[in-house]
Amino acid sequence: MSTVRFVRSARREVPRSPGGEVVLQPPPPVPRAVPGNLLMKLMPLVMVAAMVGMVALMFTSGAAANPMMLMFPAMMLMSMVGMLAGGGKSGGARTAEANEDRKDYLRYLDQLRRDVADTERDQRRALEWSHPDPGTLWSTAGTHRMWERRPQDADFAHVRVGLGDQRLATRLVPPETGPVEELEPVSAVSLRRFVRAHSVVAELPIAVSLRGFAALSIAGDRDAARAMVRSMVAYLCTFHGPDHLAVAVVCGPDTVEQWEWTKWLPHTQHDVLRDGAGSARMIFGSVLELESALGDVLSMRNRFARGAVNSGVTQLVIVVDGGLVANRSTDLTDTGLDSVTIVDLSGLCTRLAASRGLQLVVENGSIGAVSGTAVEVFAVADAMSTTEAHAVARRLSPYRAPSSPSAVDTVTDDGAAVSGWNSLVGIADVGALDTDRAWTVRRGRDRLRVPIGVAPD
């Protein structure tokens, strides 16, 4: 099979996820009832007493014989009813004020809900661009996105492991309020439900930074764990070039079929060792065999230190699934090495994962992290079958990293990456070849002039 030197173009701009925070407005308070004036409370009693006294005076003095005199008690009665009705309007005004405040606050939450929906959409688009579905990896081979991540990128050695809940990119800050009993109840409940519903976004890609861990110990369902690790390896090899990231596999006769597909990956080829098929593949039957083959590489690495600055060495990912596991103590399995991450499916370095790594458990399609004696489930684990992994590896197999650093990031005049001879001569897509344009008569210096490679000007 022929190979192609894939020259990476400059990385395109990544969709940005929103940030910052939103301080929510507090719900309106319940309108307080203002105590009335004592004189106003006593006025109805005074008017009743005055009305009774006037009626009694009219009947004792004989004035009741005149029908017109009976209008005075009736007028006093109407005045008293009007006064009582006027005093009761304060409760109705408070209810109307509370209703208007509630409407205004619910309208505010509705507008804020639209803004949060836009933030969720932008956050999802950014994460799905950076960490796409593993089922689409095969289509990335040969495109401008293949091997786009360099050691200086913030997402270098980040690998997707599944889908889970994440905090909203724009953090919702609850307001400072007084006692709950003093808040308008409908508005307070609506605020509580709003924060609970929108503070977390469901089913977003979850990624792990391998540079931050010396080992990943994965327990639980062995088949589900293998399917997730297959997805992780395919993801790493799709977005990281073999000159920046290498993959080695340790497996036994009973598990070799699960990892046979990795022989097609450019990332498993040894830089020096050769065999009958060319470059030796870094697929070993024991940890001792791996340490022997990679002794020169491992001996130059410092001990693992979380947060250490990238020293420019190739990130090495070692998958251990069976094989002969050595009992002797080494820096690789005891303290960890710089830019080396062991993905352990066999319990090789449980102590290293507990102290300087990450302990994961895959059960029932979910993935959780070991925290003390409990397991905190945080995502639905990705899965990739051997057939799907084989398809991705075969799509990546023809490509090789540039042999010299000067050839990296070379592009044509129109910004397209130069990935082979056909691209150099302007026929990247043979099916779209325009013979009238390609076979035009060339004169002068252009006659018999053929590109043979790329180099800096």
N, C-alpha and C positions, 0 to 999 in steps of 0.2 A: 504494500500500500504506500503510495506516495505521500509526502508530507508537505505542509505549507507553512512558511514563516509568517505568523500573524503579527502584524505591526499595529499596535494599539494607537488609536487616535486620542486626542485630549478628551477627558471625561466631560460629558455633557452635564449641564446644570441639573441638579437633583431637585424635584419639587420640595419646597420647604413646608415644614409643619408649623402651624401657628404656635404662638407662645404668649407669655404674659399671664395676667390674671384679671378677673372681673370681680369687683367688690359689689355684692348684691345690696340693694336698698332694703331697709327693714320694712316689715309690714306696718300698716297704719295702726295707731292705738285705738282702743274703744273710746268714743266720746264720753267724757266724764259728766255725771249729773251734778250741776252746781246747786248747792243748798239755797232754798228761797228765803226771802226776808220774813222775819217773824210777824211783822205788822201785816204783810200781805196774806199770811196764813190765817190771821185772826179776823181779817175784814169780812169774810163770809159770815162768821158768827155774829159780828156786830150788825151786819145788814139784816140777818134773820131776826135778831132781837129788836131792831128798829122797826122792821115790818110788822112783827107781832104786836109791839107796843102801839103802832099807828092804828092797826085794825081794832085793837081793844079800845083805844081812845075814840075812834069813830063810832063804835057801837054804844059806848057809854055816854057820849055827848049828843047822840041823835043825829050825827052828820051822815050816818049810813043811809038815811032816808033819801039823800041826794045821790042818784046813780053816778053822777060825774065824779064823786069823791072816791068811788070804788076803783077808779083808774090809777090812783096813786099806789095802792098796794100791788096792783098788776105791774106797774112800771118798775117798782122796786124789785119784784120777783124776776123780771126780765133782766134787769141790771145784774142781779146776783148770778143768774145763769150765764150771762156773758162773761162775767169776771171769772167764774169757775172754768168756762171753756177756754178763755185766754190763758189761764194758768196751766192748763193741760197741754198747751201747744209745745212746751219745751221738750217733752218726751218724743213727740213726732218729729221735731226738728233734728233731735239727736239721731233718730233712726234714719232719716233721709241723708244726713251727713255721713253716717256709717256706710250706707249703701253706695254713695258716690265715691267714698274713699276706697271701698272694696272694688268697685268697677275700675277705677284708675289703676290700682295695683295689679289686678288680674290682666289688664291691658298691657302693663309694663312687663309682666312675666311672659305674655304671649309674644311680644316683640323680642324679648331676650331669648325665647325658645327658638325663634328663627335664626338669630345670630349664632346660637350654640349648634344648630343643625349645619350651618355653613362651616363652622369650625370642625365639626365631626367629619364632614365630607372632605375638607382639605387634609385633615390629619390622616384619614383612611387612604386618600390618594397618595400621600407622601410615603406612608409605610408600605403600601402595596407596590409602589414603584421600587423602593429599596429592597423589599423582601417579598418578591412575587411568589405565587403558588408553585410548589415543586413540580406540578404537572405541566408547567409551561417552560421548564428549563431547557428542554430539547430544542425549542425554537430560538433560543438565545445564541446557540453556537454559530460563529461566523459573523455575528452582527456587531455593531459598535458597542454593545453592552457587554460582550464577552471579555472577561479579564479586565474589567474597567477599574477595579479597586487596586490602589497602590498602597504601600506601607504608610505613606503620609496622610492617607485619607482617614477621617474620623471613624468610618465604618469598616475599616480593614479588619479581617478575621472575625467579623460579625456573621453569625449563621442563624438562620431561622429554624425554630424547633416546633412551632405550632401556632395555633390561634387562641387568643385569650382576651380577657378584659384588661384595659389600660385606662389610666386616668386621662381625663379630657386635657388636651394640650393647653387650653386656656383655663387655668384653674379657677374654680368658682369659690370665692371667699364668702362664707356666711356673714351676715351683718351682726353687729353688736346690738342687742335688743334688751329691753327691760324685762321684768317678770312676764312669763307667758300669759298669765291671767289678765294682763293689761293690754294684750294685743288683740286685734280683730281676729276672731277664731278662723274664719274661712280663709283669710289671707295668710295667716300663719301656717295653716295646714297645707295650703297650696305652695308656699315657699319650701316647706320641708319636703314635700313630694317632688318638687322641681329639682332641688339639690340632689336628692337621692336618685332620681332618674337620669340626670345628665352629668353627674360628676364622673361617671365611668362609661367608656365606650366599649361595646362588646365586639368580639370576634375580630380583633386586630392582630396582625402578625407579631409574634413574640420572638425576639432574637437574643442570642447569648454571645458575649464577646469572649472568644477563646483566649485572647491575650491576657485576660484577667484571671485565668484559672490554669493551674498546672495539670489538673486531671478532672475529667468528668466521669463519675461512676454512675452507671445506669443499671438499675435493678428492676425487678418486676417481671412482666411478661417478656420472655426472651425474644419471641418472634416480633412482637410490637416494637421492642427496643431496637432490634436489627433494622426494621423498616424505617424507623426514625433516623437512625444513624446513616443508613443509605441515602436518605433525603439530605442529611447534613453534608455528607461527603460530596454528593452531586452538586449541591448548592455552592460549596466552597470552591470546587473545581471549575464551576461555570463563571464565577465572578472574580476569581483570583488566578493570575497566571502562574505557570509552573516555575518561573523565576522568582516568585515571591512566596509561594506556598507549595509544600510538598506533602504527600500522603504516603504513609507506610502502613501495612496491614500485617498483623500477627494472627494466624488462624491455624487450626488443626485439620486433620483429614476429615473430620466430621462436619466442619463448618466451611471448608474451602469453597464449596459450591456457592455459598452465600456471598462470597467476595471475589469470585472468579472474574466478574465484570470489571473490576478495578484495573485489570491488566491493560485495558484500552486507554486508560487515562494518561495524558502526558505527565501528570503530577506524580505518578508512581515510578517513573523511570529514574534509575540511578545515574548520577552525573558521570561516574567513572567506570563502574563495573559493567561488564558486557557478558552476554551469553549468545547462544546460537541464533536468537531472534533479534539481536542488536543490543540496545541498552537493557540491562537487567532490571526486572521489575522488583520494587520493594515490597514483595509479598513473602513473608517468612513463616517458618513453622514453629519458631520459639522466640522468646525475648532475647535469649543469648545470641541467637543467629542475627537478630536485628542489631544488637549492640556491636557485634563483630563487623557487620557490613557498614554500619554508620558510625564506627568508632571515631574516625577523624572528624566527622561533623559534630558529634556529641561532645567530644573532648574539648572543643573550642567554645562551648557554651558556658556562660556563668550560671550560678544557681538562680532558681526562679525567684523573682521579687515582684509582687503585685504592684502595678503602677509604674514599673520601670519604663524608661524611654526606649523606643524601638531602636535597637543598635544596627539595624540594616541587614540582619541575617534573615535567612529564609524561615518563615513560620513552618514548623513541622507538626503535622497531625498524625498521631499513631493510634490506629484502631486495634484493640486487642479483643479477639473473640475466639477463645480456645487456644490450642497449641500448647507447647511446653512452657510453663511459667516457672522462671527461676526463683529459688528461695533465697538467693544471696542478696545482700544489701547493695544497692547502687544509688548514685545521685539521681538517676532517671526516675526511679520508682519511690525513693524515700523523700527527697527534698525538692524534686522537680528541676527542670532546666529552663533557661531563658528561651522564649519563643518556641517552646515545645509543649504540646497539649496531648495528653493521653486520654482517649475515649475508651473507657474500660467497660467491657461487657462480661468479664470473667472474674471480677473481684481481685484483680492483680494489685491494685494500689488503693484500697479502701481508706487506709489511714491518710494517704496523701490527698485524696479527694475530700476527706473530712477536715483537714487542716488548711490546705492551700487550694482547694478545688471546689467542686459542686457535686452534691449527691442528688441524683434524680431517680424517680421511680415512675415507670410506665405501666399502668394498669387500666384495663377497660377503655382503652383509647385515650386516656387522659394522662397528663404528665404533671408530676408534683415534685417539689423540692423538700428534702429532709431537713427539718428544723427541730433539733433536739430529739425527742422521741415521737414527734408527729410528722405527718406528711401534708404539706400545703399544696393542694392542686391549683395550678395557675393557668393551664392551657389544655387544649385538645391537641394531642401529638400529631405531627405530620407523619405521613407514611408513604413509602415508595417501594414498589415491588422490584424484584430482581430484573424483570423484563423492562420496566421503565428505566431503572438505573442503567441497564445495558444499552438502551437506546440513547440515553444522554452521553454515556461514555463513548459510544461509537461515533456520535456526532462531533465530539471533542477530539477524537483520536488523531485526525490528520494534522492538527495544528501544533505548532511549536513556537516557543518564545523566541524573539530576535536573538541572534548570537552575539550582538554587540550592543551596548547601551545606547550608542549613537543612533541606532535604527528605531529606537522606541519613540512612539508618538509621532511617526511620520505620516503625513496625510497628503492627498493630492490637492490640486488647485481648488477643487470644489468642496474640500473639507472631508472627503470620504477616506476611510482608512485603506492603505495599500496592503492587501493581504495575500497577493500572489501575482504570478506573471500576467494572468489575464487582466488583472486590475491595472498593471503597469502600462499595458498597451491599449487600455481604454475599452475593454470588452468584459467588464466584470460580470455582466449577464449576457452569455452567448446567445440566448434566445431572443434578446433585444438588439442584436447586431444589425446595424444599418450599413449594408454593403456599399450603397451609393456614397455614403460619407467616408467609410473606412477605406475604400479603394480609390480615393481621389489621387490624381497624379501628383507626385512629390518631386520638387525640383530643388536644386541647390544643396544646401547643407542637410535638408530633411530627407534627401534621397538615400535609401539603404541605411537609415538611422533607426536603430532598435534599442529600446531600454533594456537593461540587464540587471538592474537592482536599484536600491535606494541608498542615499547617503546625505549627510548634512551639507548645505551649500557652504 
